[in-house]
Amino acid sequence: MGVAVHSPQPTIKYEVEVREQGRVEFHVPFAPGARIVVFVIREEPVQESFTDLVAAAESSLAFWGNPLDDEDWNHAEARRDCPHSRAFYGSYLQ
């Protein structure tokens, strides 16, 4: 049984609008007579609302509202003798 070896194929994406009678037209950078394969995928309507992104952002805020985080960070001070503060605040601690 032989093994088929395919070389990489150039991929080009076109976003076009269907015209009357279901016609679609676009220009390709291939020589006349070249054989090509066209896949047609219907584009879903664009969702104009960002509610899903807002919900995702808000849901991750609960991570910060916990007693351990509050104890460690809410009253933390930048100190000259703390290597983490010095690295983060740099010249502001001079």
PDB file of N, CA, C and O in Angstrom:
ATOM      1  N   MET A   1       0.846  -1.174   0.000  1.00  0.00           N
ATOM      2  CA  MET A   1       0.000   0.000   0.000  1.00  0.00           C
ATOM      3  C   MET A   1       0.886   1.230   0.000  1.00  0.00           C
ATOM      4  O   MET A   1       1.785   1.347   0.832  1.00  0.00           O
ATOM      5  N   GLY A   2       0.645   2.137  -0.913  1.00  0.00           N
ATOM      6  CA  GLY A   2       1.446   3.345  -1.036  1.00  0.00           C
ATOM      7  C   GLY A   2       1.046   4.416  -0.026  1.00  0.00           C
ATOM      8  O   GLY A   2      -0.075   4.425   0.483  1.00  0.00           O
ATOM      9  N   VAL A   3       1.972   5.303   0.246  1.00  0.00           N
ATOM     10  CA  VAL A   3       1.726   6.400   1.167  1.00  0.00           C
ATOM     11  C   VAL A   3       1.601   7.685   0.358  1.00  0.00           C
ATOM     12  O   VAL A   3       2.477   8.017  -0.441  1.00  0.00           O
ATOM     13  N   ALA A   4       0.515   8.396   0.573  1.00  0.00           N
ATOM     14  CA  ALA A   4       0.316   9.668  -0.132  1.00  0.00           C
ATOM     15  C   ALA A   4       1.026  10.775   0.632  1.00  0.00           C
ATOM     16  O   ALA A   4       0.834  10.927   1.838  1.00  0.00           O
ATOM     17  N   VAL A   5       1.837  11.538  -0.066  1.00  0.00           N
ATOM     18  CA  VAL A   5       2.548  12.662   0.532  1.00  0.00           C
ATOM     19  C   VAL A   5       2.036  13.931  -0.138  1.00  0.00           C
ATOM     20  O   VAL A   5       2.108  14.079  -1.358  1.00  0.00           O
ATOM     21  N   HIS A   6       1.524  14.835   0.672  1.00  0.00           N
ATOM     22  CA  HIS A   6       0.990  16.084   0.140  1.00  0.00           C
ATOM     23  C   HIS A   6       1.885  17.237   0.563  1.00  0.00           C
ATOM     24  O   HIS A   6       2.293  17.325   1.721  1.00  0.00           O
ATOM     25  N   SER A   7       2.181  18.107  -0.366  1.00  0.00           N
ATOM     26  CA  SER A   7       2.961  19.287  -0.012  1.00  0.00           C
ATOM     27  C   SER A   7       2.017  20.329   0.591  1.00  0.00           C
ATOM     28  O   SER A   7       0.809  20.270   0.362  1.00  0.00           O
ATOM     29  N   PRO A   8       2.547  21.269   1.348  1.00  0.00           N
ATOM     30  CA  PRO A   8       1.700  22.300   1.951  1.00  0.00           C
ATOM     31  C   PRO A   8       0.913  23.060   0.885  1.00  0.00           C
ATOM     32  O   PRO A   8       1.432  23.373  -0.186  1.00  0.00           O
ATOM     33  N   GLN A   9      -0.324  23.343   1.195  1.00  0.00           N
ATOM     34  CA  GLN A   9      -1.196  24.042   0.261  1.00  0.00           C
ATOM     35  C   GLN A   9      -1.421  25.477   0.745  1.00  0.00           C
ATOM     36  O   GLN A   9      -1.638  25.697   1.937  1.00  0.00           O
ATOM     37  N   PRO A  10      -1.373  26.445  -0.157  1.00  0.00           N
ATOM     38  CA  PRO A  10      -1.667  27.816   0.267  1.00  0.00           C
ATOM     39  C   PRO A  10      -3.148  27.923   0.657  1.00  0.00           C
ATOM     40  O   PRO A  10      -4.014  27.372  -0.021  1.00  0.00           O
ATOM     41  N   THR A  11      -3.421  28.619   1.725  1.00  0.00           N
ATOM     42  CA  THR A  11      -4.787  28.802   2.192  1.00  0.00           C
ATOM     43  C   THR A  11      -5.118  30.285   2.156  1.00  0.00           C
ATOM     44  O   THR A  11      -4.359  31.113   2.662  1.00  0.00           O
ATOM     45  N   ILE A  12      -6.233  30.608   1.568  1.00  0.00           N
ATOM     46  CA  ILE A  12      -6.669  32.001   1.454  1.00  0.00           C
ATOM     47  C   ILE A  12      -8.103  32.073   1.942  1.00  0.00           C
ATOM     48  O   ILE A  12      -8.930  31.238   1.575  1.00  0.00           O
ATOM     49  N   LYS A  13      -8.400  33.059   2.764  1.00  0.00           N
ATOM     50  CA  LYS A  13      -9.756  33.226   3.280  1.00  0.00           C
ATOM     51  C   LYS A  13     -10.381  34.461   2.630  1.00  0.00           C
ATOM     52  O   LYS A  13      -9.785  35.538   2.608  1.00  0.00           O
ATOM     53  N   TYR A  14     -11.575  34.285   2.110  1.00  0.00           N
ATOM     54  CA  TYR A  14     -12.341  35.384   1.536  1.00  0.00           C
ATOM     55  C   TYR A  14     -13.650  35.501   2.305  1.00  0.00           C
ATOM     56  O   TYR A  14     -14.288  34.493   2.608  1.00  0.00           O
ATOM     57  N   GLU A  15     -14.043  36.709   2.615  1.00  0.00           N
ATOM     58  CA  GLU A  15     -15.348  36.950   3.206  1.00  0.00           C
ATOM     59  C   GLU A  15     -16.148  37.720   2.175  1.00  0.00           C
ATOM     60  O   GLU A  15     -15.857  38.882   1.895  1.00  0.00           O
ATOM     61  N   VAL A  16     -17.155  37.073   1.612  1.00  0.00           N
ATOM     62  CA  VAL A  16     -17.933  37.669   0.536  1.00  0.00           C
ATOM     63  C   VAL A  16     -19.416  37.565   0.849  1.00  0.00           C
ATOM     64  O   VAL A  16     -19.833  36.797   1.716  1.00  0.00           O
ATOM     65  N   GLU A  17     -20.192  38.343   0.135  1.00  0.00           N
ATOM     66  CA  GLU A  17     -21.638  38.350   0.297  1.00  0.00           C
ATOM     67  C   GLU A  17     -22.269  37.658  -0.904  1.00  0.00           C
ATOM     68  O   GLU A  17     -21.864  37.869  -2.047  1.00  0.00           O
ATOM     69  N   VAL A  18     -23.265  36.831  -0.624  1.00  0.00           N
ATOM     70  CA  VAL A  18     -23.959  36.115  -1.693  1.00  0.00           C
ATOM     71  C   VAL A  18     -24.829  37.112  -2.455  1.00  0.00           C
ATOM     72  O   VAL A  18     -25.582  37.887  -1.867  1.00  0.00           O
ATOM     73  N   ARG A  19     -24.703  37.070  -3.767  1.00  0.00           N
ATOM     74  CA  ARG A  19     -25.484  37.965  -4.641  1.00  0.00           C
ATOM     75  C   ARG A  19     -26.763  37.270  -5.090  1.00  0.00           C
ATOM     76  O   ARG A  19     -27.083  36.164  -4.655  1.00  0.00           O
ATOM     77  N   GLU A  20     -27.481  37.953  -5.971  1.00  0.00           N
ATOM     78  CA  GLU A  20     -28.725  37.400  -6.491  1.00  0.00           C
ATOM     79  C   GLU A  20     -28.475  36.028  -7.110  1.00  0.00           C
ATOM     80  O   GLU A  20     -27.409  35.768  -7.668  1.00  0.00           O
ATOM     81  N   GLN A  21     -29.453  35.180  -7.004  1.00  0.00           N
ATOM     82  CA  GLN A  21     -29.426  33.822  -7.537  1.00  0.00           C
ATOM     83  C   GLN A  21     -28.294  32.984  -6.936  1.00  0.00           C
ATOM     84  O   GLN A  21     -27.816  32.040  -7.566  1.00  0.00           O
ATOM     85  N   GLY A  22     -27.868  33.328  -5.722  1.00  0.00           N
ATOM     86  CA  GLY A  22     -26.858  32.538  -5.022  1.00  0.00           C
ATOM     87  C   GLY A  22     -25.456  32.648  -5.578  1.00  0.00           C
ATOM     88  O   GLY A  22     -24.631  31.763  -5.351  1.00  0.00           O
ATOM     89  N   ARG A  23     -25.169  33.714  -6.302  1.00  0.00           N
ATOM     90  CA  ARG A  23     -23.840  33.866  -6.919  1.00  0.00           C
ATOM     91  C   ARG A  23     -22.844  34.461  -5.926  1.00  0.00           C
ATOM     92  O   ARG A  23     -23.171  35.352  -5.141  1.00  0.00           O
ATOM     93  N   VAL A  24     -21.634  33.946  -5.985  1.00  0.00           N
ATOM     94  CA  VAL A  24     -20.513  34.454  -5.188  1.00  0.00           C
ATOM     95  C   VAL A  24     -19.362  34.689  -6.146  1.00  0.00           C
ATOM     96  O   VAL A  24     -19.070  33.846  -6.994  1.00  0.00           O
ATOM     97  N   GLU A  25     -18.710  35.831  -6.011  1.00  0.00           N
ATOM     98  CA  GLU A  25     -17.594  36.133  -6.902  1.00  0.00           C
ATOM     99  C   GLU A  25     -16.406  36.634  -6.096  1.00  0.00           C
ATOM    100  O   GLU A  25     -16.551  37.489  -5.223  1.00  0.00           O
ATOM    101  N   PHE A  26     -15.230  36.095  -6.397  1.00  0.00           N
ATOM    102  CA  PHE A  26     -13.985  36.584  -5.805  1.00  0.00           C
ATOM    103  C   PHE A  26     -12.842  36.234  -6.747  1.00  0.00           C
ATOM    104  O   PHE A  26     -12.941  35.304  -7.548  1.00  0.00           O
ATOM    105  N   HIS A  27     -11.765  36.987  -6.640  1.00  0.00           N
ATOM    106  CA  HIS A  27     -10.606  36.785  -7.511  1.00  0.00           C
ATOM    107  C   HIS A  27      -9.521  36.063  -6.729  1.00  0.00           C
ATOM    108  O   HIS A  27      -9.241  36.396  -5.577  1.00  0.00           O
ATOM    109  N   VAL A  28      -8.911  35.066  -7.371  1.00  0.00           N
ATOM    110  CA  VAL A  28      -7.879  34.268  -6.721  1.00  0.00           C
ATOM    111  C   VAL A  28      -6.532  34.472  -7.422  1.00  0.00           C
ATOM    112  O   VAL A  28      -6.491  34.759  -8.619  1.00  0.00           O
ATOM    113  N   PRO A  29      -5.440  34.325  -6.682  1.00  0.00           N
ATOM    114  CA  PRO A  29      -4.111  34.541  -7.265  1.00  0.00           C
ATOM    115  C   PRO A  29      -3.520  33.295  -7.915  1.00  0.00           C
ATOM    116  O   PRO A  29      -2.338  33.003  -7.734  1.00  0.00           O
ATOM    117  N   PHE A  30      -4.327  32.564  -8.667  1.00  0.00           N
ATOM    118  CA  PHE A  30      -3.855  31.358  -9.338  1.00  0.00           C
ATOM    119  C   PHE A  30      -3.995  31.531 -10.848  1.00  0.00           C
ATOM    120  O   PHE A  30      -4.816  32.315 -11.323  1.00  0.00           O
ATOM    121  N   ALA A  31      -3.198  30.802 -11.574  1.00  0.00           N
ATOM    122  CA  ALA A  31      -3.205  30.896 -13.034  1.00  0.00           C
ATOM    123  C   ALA A  31      -4.523  30.368 -13.594  1.00  0.00           C
ATOM    124  O   ALA A  31      -5.134  29.474 -13.008  1.00  0.00           O
ATOM    125  N   PRO A  32      -4.960  30.917 -14.724  1.00  0.00           N
ATOM    126  CA  PRO A  32      -6.164  30.391 -15.373  1.00  0.00           C
ATOM    127  C   PRO A  32      -5.987  28.901 -15.670  1.00  0.00           C
ATOM    128  O   PRO A  32      -4.931  28.473 -16.137  1.00  0.00           O
ATOM    129  N   GLY A  33      -7.027  28.122 -15.395  1.00  0.00           N
ATOM    130  CA  GLY A  33      -6.977  26.688 -15.612  1.00  0.00           C
ATOM    131  C   GLY A  33      -6.511  25.890 -14.410  1.00  0.00           C
ATOM    132  O   GLY A  33      -6.626  24.664 -14.405  1.00  0.00           O
ATOM    133  N   ALA A  34      -5.977  26.570 -13.372  1.00  0.00           N
ATOM    134  CA  ALA A  34      -5.528  25.852 -12.168  1.00  0.00           C
ATOM    135  C   ALA A  34      -6.750  25.256 -11.472  1.00  0.00           C
ATOM    136  O   ALA A  34      -7.811  25.878 -11.427  1.00  0.00           O
ATOM    137  N   ARG A  35      -6.598  24.068 -10.939  1.00  0.00           N
ATOM    138  CA  ARG A  35      -7.702  23.422 -10.225  1.00  0.00           C
ATOM    139  C   ARG A  35      -7.611  23.808  -8.751  1.00  0.00           C
ATOM    140  O   ARG A  35      -6.543  23.718  -8.145  1.00  0.00           O
ATOM    141  N   ILE A  36      -8.727  24.234  -8.183  1.00  0.00           N
ATOM    142  CA  ILE A  36      -8.770  24.605  -6.769  1.00  0.00           C
ATOM    143  C   ILE A  36      -9.979  23.933  -6.120  1.00  0.00           C
ATOM    144  O   ILE A  36     -10.892  23.478  -6.808  1.00  0.00           O
ATOM    145  N   VAL A  37      -9.972  23.879  -4.812  1.00  0.00           N
ATOM    146  CA  VAL A  37     -11.092  23.363  -4.031  1.00  0.00           C
ATOM    147  C   VAL A  37     -11.627  24.516  -3.207  1.00  0.00           C
ATOM    148  O   VAL A  37     -10.854  25.237  -2.577  1.00  0.00           O
ATOM    149  N   VAL A  38     -12.937  24.701  -3.203  1.00  0.00           N
ATOM    150  CA  VAL A  38     -13.564  25.794  -2.462  1.00  0.00           C
ATOM    151  C   VAL A  38     -14.471  25.195  -1.395  1.00  0.00           C
ATOM    152  O   VAL A  38     -15.356  24.398  -1.706  1.00  0.00           O
ATOM    153  N   PHE A  39     -14.255  25.572  -0.146  1.00  0.00           N
ATOM    154  CA  PHE A  39     -15.120  25.189   0.957  1.00  0.00           C
ATOM    155  C   PHE A  39     -16.017  26.379   1.268  1.00  0.00           C
ATOM    156  O   PHE A  39     -15.531  27.506   1.358  1.00  0.00           O
ATOM    157  N   VAL A  40     -17.299  26.154   1.432  1.00  0.00           N
ATOM    158  CA  VAL A  40     -18.228  27.239   1.731  1.00  0.00           C
ATOM    159  C   VAL A  40     -18.781  27.024   3.132  1.00  0.00           C
ATOM    160  O   VAL A  40     -19.360  25.979   3.428  1.00  0.00           O
ATOM    161  N   ILE A  41     -18.599  28.015   3.986  1.00  0.00           N
ATOM    162  CA  ILE A  41     -19.092  27.962   5.353  1.00  0.00           C
ATOM    163  C   ILE A  41     -19.941  29.202   5.589  1.00  0.00           C
ATOM    164  O   ILE A  41     -19.480  30.327   5.396  1.00  0.00           O
ATOM    165  N   ARG A  42     -21.177  28.991   6.004  1.00  0.00           N
ATOM    166  CA  ARG A  42     -22.062  30.126   6.285  1.00  0.00           C
ATOM    167  C   ARG A  42     -21.591  30.818   7.553  1.00  0.00           C
ATOM    168  O   ARG A  42     -21.359  30.171   8.575  1.00  0.00           O
ATOM    169  N   GLU A  43     -21.453  32.130   7.482  1.00  0.00           N
ATOM    170  CA  GLU A  43     -21.024  32.916   8.634  1.00  0.00           C
ATOM    171  C   GLU A  43     -22.208  33.162   9.548  1.00  0.00           C
ATOM    172  O   GLU A  43     -23.285  33.553   9.098  1.00  0.00           O
ATOM    173  N   GLU A  44     -22.000  32.930  10.830  1.00  0.00           N
ATOM    174  CA  GLU A  44     -23.050  33.197  11.810  1.00  0.00           C
ATOM    175  C   GLU A  44     -23.168  34.702  12.011  1.00  0.00           C
ATOM    176  O   GLU A  44     -22.177  35.421  11.881  1.00  0.00           O
ATOM    177  N   PRO A  45     -24.359  35.185  12.324  1.00  0.00           N
ATOM    178  CA  PRO A  45     -24.517  36.621  12.571  1.00  0.00           C
ATOM    179  C   PRO A  45     -23.596  37.090  13.697  1.00  0.00           C
ATOM    180  O   PRO A  45     -23.396  36.388  14.688  1.00  0.00           O
ATOM    181  N   VAL A  46     -23.048  38.271  13.529  1.00  0.00           N
ATOM    182  CA  VAL A  46     -22.138  38.832  14.524  1.00  0.00           C
ATOM    183  C   VAL A  46     -22.939  39.261  15.746  1.00  0.00           C
ATOM    184  O   VAL A  46     -23.957  39.943  15.633  1.00  0.00           O
ATOM    185  N   GLN A  47     -22.461  38.847  16.917  1.00  0.00           N
ATOM    186  CA  GLN A  47     -23.117  39.242  18.157  1.00  0.00           C
ATOM    187  C   GLN A  47     -22.561  40.601  18.565  1.00  0.00           C
ATOM    188  O   GLN A  47     -21.378  40.723  18.882  1.00  0.00           O
ATOM    189  N   GLU A  48     -23.406  41.610  18.557  1.00  0.00           N
ATOM    190  CA  GLU A  48     -22.970  42.971  18.864  1.00  0.00           C
ATOM    191  C   GLU A  48     -22.789  43.200  20.360  1.00  0.00           C
ATOM    192  O   GLU A  48     -22.127  44.155  20.766  1.00  0.00           O
ATOM    193  N   SER A  49     -23.363  42.345  21.169  1.00  0.00           N
ATOM    194  CA  SER A  49     -23.319  42.523  22.614  1.00  0.00           C
ATOM    195  C   SER A  49     -22.050  41.913  23.188  1.00  0.00           C
ATOM    196  O   SER A  49     -21.573  40.882  22.715  1.00  0.00           O
ATOM    197  N   PHE A  50     -21.519  42.554  24.197  1.00  0.00           N
ATOM    198  CA  PHE A  50     -20.336  42.043  24.875  1.00  0.00           C
ATOM    199  C   PHE A  50     -20.711  41.435  26.223  1.00  0.00           C
ATOM    200  O   PHE A  50     -19.864  41.328  27.110  1.00  0.00           O
ATOM    201  N   THR A  51     -21.971  41.036  26.382  1.00  0.00           N
ATOM    202  CA  THR A  51     -22.414  40.527  27.679  1.00  0.00           C
ATOM    203  C   THR A  51     -21.643  39.290  28.107  1.00  0.00           C
ATOM    204  O   THR A  51     -21.393  39.107  29.298  1.00  0.00           O
ATOM    205  N   ASP A  52     -21.256  38.425  27.152  1.00  0.00           N
ATOM    206  CA  ASP A  52     -20.499  37.237  27.526  1.00  0.00           C
ATOM    207  C   ASP A  52     -19.114  37.596  28.058  1.00  0.00           C
ATOM    208  O   ASP A  52     -18.625  36.962  28.993  1.00  0.00           O
ATOM    209  N   LEU A  53     -18.481  38.608  27.469  1.00  0.00           N
ATOM    210  CA  LEU A  53     -17.162  39.034  27.954  1.00  0.00           C
ATOM    211  C   LEU A  53     -17.265  39.714  29.315  1.00  0.00           C
ATOM    212  O   LEU A  53     -16.423  39.503  30.187  1.00  0.00           O
ATOM    213  N   VAL A  54     -18.295  40.526  29.492  1.00  0.00           N
ATOM    214  CA  VAL A  54     -18.503  41.199  30.778  1.00  0.00           C
ATOM    215  C   VAL A  54     -18.773  40.162  31.869  1.00  0.00           C
ATOM    216  O   VAL A  54     -18.228  40.266  32.968  1.00  0.00           O
ATOM    217  N   ALA A  55     -19.596  39.181  31.577  1.00  0.00           N
ATOM    218  CA  ALA A  55     -19.898  38.133  32.552  1.00  0.00           C
ATOM    219  C   ALA A  55     -18.637  37.361  32.934  1.00  0.00           C
ATOM    220  O   ALA A  55     -18.436  37.036  34.104  1.00  0.00           O
ATOM    221  N   ALA A  56     -17.795  37.071  31.956  1.00  0.00           N
ATOM    222  CA  ALA A  56     -16.550  36.348  32.242  1.00  0.00           C
ATOM    223  C   ALA A  56     -15.626  37.191  33.121  1.00  0.00           C
ATOM    224  O   ALA A  56     -15.001  36.675  34.047  1.00  0.00           O
ATOM    225  N   ALA A  57     -15.545  38.477  32.828  1.00  0.00           N
ATOM    226  CA  ALA A  57     -14.688  39.358  33.630  1.00  0.00           C
ATOM    227  C   ALA A  57     -15.213  39.489  35.055  1.00  0.00           C
ATOM    228  O   ALA A  57     -14.437  39.476  36.010  1.00  0.00           O
ATOM    229  N   GLU A  58     -16.513  39.614  35.197  1.00  0.00           N
ATOM    230  CA  GLU A  58     -17.090  39.763  36.526  1.00  0.00           C
ATOM    231  C   GLU A  58     -16.990  38.477  37.336  1.00  0.00           C
ATOM    232  O   GLU A  58     -16.800  38.522  38.552  1.00  0.00           O
ATOM    233  N   SER A  59     -17.113  37.346  36.682  1.00  0.00           N
ATOM    234  CA  SER A  59     -17.060  36.083  37.410  1.00  0.00           C
ATOM    235  C   SER A  59     -15.679  35.838  37.996  1.00  0.00           C
ATOM    236  O   SER A  59     -15.563  35.178  39.029  1.00  0.00           O
ATOM    237  N   SER A  60     -14.639  36.346  37.372  1.00  0.00           N
ATOM    238  CA  SER A  60     -13.289  36.110  37.876  1.00  0.00           C
ATOM    239  C   SER A  60     -12.923  37.053  39.021  1.00  0.00           C
ATOM    240  O   SER A  60     -11.893  36.848  39.663  1.00  0.00           O
ATOM    241  N   LEU A  61     -13.726  38.072  39.299  1.00  0.00           N
ATOM    242  CA  LEU A  61     -13.427  38.989  40.397  1.00  0.00           C
ATOM    243  C   LEU A  61     -13.602  38.320  41.759  1.00  0.00           C
ATOM    244  O   LEU A  61     -12.972  38.735  42.732  1.00  0.00           O
ATOM    245  N   ALA A  62     -14.437  37.303  41.844  1.00  0.00           N
ATOM    246  CA  ALA A  62     -14.669  36.619  43.114  1.00  0.00           C
ATOM    247  C   ALA A  62     -13.386  36.010  43.663  1.00  0.00           C
ATOM    248  O   ALA A  62     -13.255  35.834  44.875  1.00  0.00           O
ATOM    249  N   PHE A  63     -12.453  35.692  42.802  1.00  0.00           N
ATOM    250  CA  PHE A  63     -11.180  35.128  43.230  1.00  0.00           C
ATOM    251  C   PHE A  63     -10.478  36.038  44.234  1.00  0.00           C
ATOM    252  O   PHE A  63      -9.862  35.557  45.186  1.00  0.00           O
ATOM    253  N   TRP A  64     -10.570  37.349  44.024  1.00  0.00           N
ATOM    254  CA  TRP A  64      -9.845  38.292  44.868  1.00  0.00           C
ATOM    255  C   TRP A  64     -10.568  38.578  46.179  1.00  0.00           C
ATOM    256  O   TRP A  64      -9.945  39.064  47.123  1.00  0.00           O
ATOM    257  N   GLY A  65     -11.853  38.293  46.263  1.00  0.00           N
ATOM    258  CA  GLY A  65     -12.600  38.578  47.494  1.00  0.00           C
ATOM    259  C   GLY A  65     -12.560  37.400  48.444  1.00  0.00           C
ATOM    260  O   GLY A  65     -13.586  36.757  48.668  1.00  0.00           O
ATOM    261  N   ASN A  66     -11.401  37.103  49.006  1.00  0.00           N
ATOM    262  CA  ASN A  66     -11.309  36.006  49.971  1.00  0.00           C
ATOM    263  C   ASN A  66     -10.475  36.465  51.162  1.00  0.00           C
ATOM    264  O   ASN A  66      -9.602  37.320  51.011  1.00  0.00           O
ATOM    265  N   PRO A  67     -10.730  35.908  52.335  1.00  0.00           N
ATOM    266  CA  PRO A  67     -10.059  36.367  53.558  1.00  0.00           C
ATOM    267  C   PRO A  67      -8.537  36.231  53.519  1.00  0.00           C
ATOM    268  O   PRO A  67      -7.833  37.091  54.048  1.00  0.00           O
ATOM    269  N   LEU A  68      -8.022  35.179  52.908  1.00  0.00           N
ATOM    270  CA  LEU A  68      -6.572  35.011  52.866  1.00  0.00           C
ATOM    271  C   LEU A  68      -5.912  36.108  52.036  1.00  0.00           C
ATOM    272  O   LEU A  68      -4.876  36.649  52.424  1.00  0.00           O
ATOM    273  N   ASP A  69      -6.509  36.430  50.905  1.00  0.00           N
ATOM    274  CA  ASP A  69      -5.969  37.504  50.082  1.00  0.00           C
ATOM    275  C   ASP A  69      -6.054  38.833  50.814  1.00  0.00           C
ATOM    276  O   ASP A  69      -5.107  39.619  50.799  1.00  0.00           O
ATOM    277  N   ASP A  70      -7.196  39.083  51.458  1.00  0.00           N
ATOM    278  CA  ASP A  70      -7.364  40.336  52.193  1.00  0.00           C
ATOM    279  C   ASP A  70      -6.313  40.473  53.290  1.00  0.00           C
ATOM    280  O   ASP A  70      -5.733  41.544  53.471  1.00  0.00           O
ATOM    281  N   GLU A  71      -6.074  39.407  54.005  1.00  0.00           N
ATOM    282  CA  GLU A  71      -5.104  39.438  55.097  1.00  0.00           C
ATOM    283  C   GLU A  71      -3.691  39.742  54.590  1.00  0.00           C
ATOM    284  O   GLU A  71      -2.950  40.505  55.210  1.00  0.00           O
ATOM    285  N   ASP A  72      -3.333  39.138  53.460  1.00  0.00           N
ATOM    286  CA  ASP A  72      -1.974  39.302  52.949  1.00  0.00           C
ATOM    287  C   ASP A  72      -1.746  40.616  52.209  1.00  0.00           C
ATOM    288  O   ASP A  72      -0.679  41.215  52.338  1.00  0.00           O
ATOM    289  N   TRP A  73      -2.725  41.071  51.440  1.00  0.00           N
ATOM    290  CA  TRP A  73      -2.445  42.143  50.503  1.00  0.00           C
ATOM    291  C   TRP A  73      -3.163  43.467  50.744  1.00  0.00           C
ATOM    292  O   TRP A  73      -2.626  44.514  50.383  1.00  0.00           O
ATOM    293  N   ASN A  74      -4.336  43.462  51.329  1.00  0.00           N
ATOM    294  CA  ASN A  74      -5.080  44.712  51.433  1.00  0.00           C
ATOM    295  C   ASN A  74      -4.389  45.754  52.302  1.00  0.00           C
ATOM    296  O   ASN A  74      -4.562  46.952  52.079  1.00  0.00           O
ATOM    297  N   HIS A  75      -3.611  45.319  53.286  1.00  0.00           N
ATOM    298  CA  HIS A  75      -2.930  46.274  54.157  1.00  0.00           C
ATOM    299  C   HIS A  75      -1.419  46.189  54.013  1.00  0.00           C
ATOM    300  O   HIS A  75      -0.685  46.626  54.899  1.00  0.00           O
ATOM    301  N   ALA A  76      -0.959  45.644  52.932  1.00  0.00           N
ATOM    302  CA  ALA A  76       0.478  45.516  52.708  1.00  0.00           C
ATOM    303  C   ALA A  76       1.070  46.887  52.390  1.00  0.00           C
ATOM    304  O   ALA A  76       0.438  47.712  51.731  1.00  0.00           O
ATOM    305  N   GLU A  77       2.265  47.111  52.858  1.00  0.00           N
ATOM    306  CA  GLU A  77       2.972  48.359  52.580  1.00  0.00           C
ATOM    307  C   GLU A  77       4.201  48.062  51.737  1.00  0.00           C
ATOM    308  O   GLU A  77       4.795  46.988  51.829  1.00  0.00           O
ATOM    309  N   ALA A  78       4.566  49.029  50.919  1.00  0.00           N
ATOM    310  CA  ALA A  78       5.824  48.912  50.182  1.00  0.00           C
ATOM    311  C   ALA A  78       6.929  49.287  51.148  1.00  0.00           C
ATOM    312  O   ALA A  78       6.937  50.394  51.687  1.00  0.00           O
ATOM    313  N   ARG A  79       7.871  48.366  51.375  1.00  0.00           N
ATOM    314  CA  ARG A  79       8.934  48.617  52.341  1.00  0.00           C
ATOM    315  C   ARG A  79      10.281  48.547  51.656  1.00  0.00           C
ATOM    316  O   ARG A  79      10.486  47.746  50.744  1.00  0.00           O
ATOM    317  N   ARG A  80      11.194  49.387  52.098  1.00  0.00           N
ATOM    318  CA  ARG A  80      12.534  49.416  51.535  1.00  0.00           C
ATOM    319  C   ARG A  80      13.275  48.087  51.736  1.00  0.00           C
ATOM    320  O   ARG A  80      14.072  47.696  50.884  1.00  0.00           O
ATOM    321  N   ASP A  81      13.026  47.397  52.840  1.00  0.00           N
ATOM    322  CA  ASP A  81      13.762  46.174  53.136  1.00  0.00           C
ATOM    323  C   ASP A  81      13.117  44.923  52.531  1.00  0.00           C
ATOM    324  O   ASP A  81      13.628  43.819  52.717  1.00  0.00           O
ATOM    325  N   CYS A  82      12.019  45.080  51.820  1.00  0.00           N
ATOM    326  CA  CYS A  82      11.351  43.943  51.194  1.00  0.00           C
ATOM    327  C   CYS A  82      11.842  43.818  49.745  1.00  0.00           C
ATOM    328  O   CYS A  82      11.655  44.748  48.961  1.00  0.00           O
ATOM    329  N   PRO A  83      12.463  42.693  49.371  1.00  0.00           N
ATOM    330  CA  PRO A  83      12.993  42.561  48.006  1.00  0.00           C
ATOM    331  C   PRO A  83      11.894  42.627  46.938  1.00  0.00           C
ATOM    332  O   PRO A  83      12.143  43.087  45.824  1.00  0.00           O
ATOM    333  N   HIS A  84      10.696  42.174  47.268  1.00  0.00           N
ATOM    334  CA  HIS A  84       9.607  42.218  46.294  1.00  0.00           C
ATOM    335  C   HIS A  84       9.148  43.657  46.069  1.00  0.00           C
ATOM    336  O   HIS A  84       8.905  44.060  44.931  1.00  0.00           O
ATOM    337  N   SER A  85       9.031  44.426  47.138  1.00  0.00           N
ATOM    338  CA  SER A  85       8.630  45.821  46.995  1.00  0.00           C
ATOM    339  C   SER A  85       9.691  46.604  46.235  1.00  0.00           C
ATOM    340  O   SER A  85       9.373  47.415  45.365  1.00  0.00           O
ATOM    341  N   ARG A  86      10.958  46.353  46.570  1.00  0.00           N
ATOM    342  CA  ARG A  86      12.042  47.078  45.928  1.00  0.00           C
ATOM    343  C   ARG A  86      12.068  46.780  44.421  1.00  0.00           C
ATOM    344  O   ARG A  86      12.269  47.688  43.616  1.00  0.00           O
ATOM    345  N   ALA A  87      11.868  45.536  44.047  1.00  0.00           N
ATOM    346  CA  ALA A  87      11.878  45.174  42.629  1.00  0.00           C
ATOM    347  C   ALA A  87      10.699  45.794  41.893  1.00  0.00           C
ATOM    348  O   ALA A  87      10.833  46.204  40.740  1.00  0.00           O
ATOM    349  N   PHE A  88       9.551  45.864  42.547  1.00  0.00           N
ATOM    350  CA  PHE A  88       8.354  46.376  41.896  1.00  0.00           C
ATOM    351  C   PHE A  88       8.329  47.901  41.852  1.00  0.00           C
ATOM    352  O   PHE A  88       8.034  48.487  40.810  1.00  0.00           O
ATOM    353  N   TYR A  89       8.637  48.545  42.976  1.00  0.00           N
ATOM    354  CA  TYR A  89       8.504  50.004  43.055  1.00  0.00           C
ATOM    355  C   TYR A  89       9.781  50.744  42.678  1.00  0.00           C
ATOM    356  O   TYR A  89       9.738  51.938  42.383  1.00  0.00           O
ATOM    357  N   GLY A  90      10.903  50.059  42.684  1.00  0.00           N
ATOM    358  CA  GLY A  90      12.160  50.634  42.235  1.00  0.00           C
ATOM    359  C   GLY A  90      12.510  51.957  42.892  1.00  0.00           C
ATOM    360  O   GLY A  90      12.645  52.041  44.113  1.00  0.00           O
ATOM    361  N   SER A  91      12.658  52.998  42.063  1.00  0.00           N
ATOM    362  CA  SER A  91      13.131  54.300  42.553  1.00  0.00           C
ATOM    363  C   SER A  91      12.133  55.019  43.439  1.00  0.00           C
ATOM    364  O   SER A  91      12.510  55.973  44.119  1.00  0.00           O
ATOM    365  N   TYR A  92      10.883  54.604  43.458  1.00  0.00           N
ATOM    366  CA  TYR A  92       9.888  55.277  44.304  1.00  0.00           C
ATOM    367  C   TYR A  92      10.187  55.050  45.793  1.00  0.00           C
ATOM    368  O   TYR A  92       9.703  55.806  46.635  1.00  0.00           O
ATOM    369  N   LEU A  93      10.962  54.039  46.123  1.00  0.00           N
ATOM    370  CA  LEU A  93      11.275  53.741  47.509  1.00  0.00           C
ATOM    371  C   LEU A  93      12.575  54.408  47.956  1.00  0.00           C
ATOM    372  O   LEU A  93      12.988  54.238  49.103  1.00  0.00           O
ATOM    373  N   GLN A  94      13.212  55.149  47.089  1.00  0.00           N
ATOM    374  CA  GLN A  94      14.484  55.804  47.441  1.00  0.00           C
ATOM    375  C   GLN A  94      14.285  56.854  48.497  1.00  0.00           C
ATOM    376  O   GLN A  94      15.246  57.502  48.912  1.00  0.00           O
TER     377      GLN A  94
END
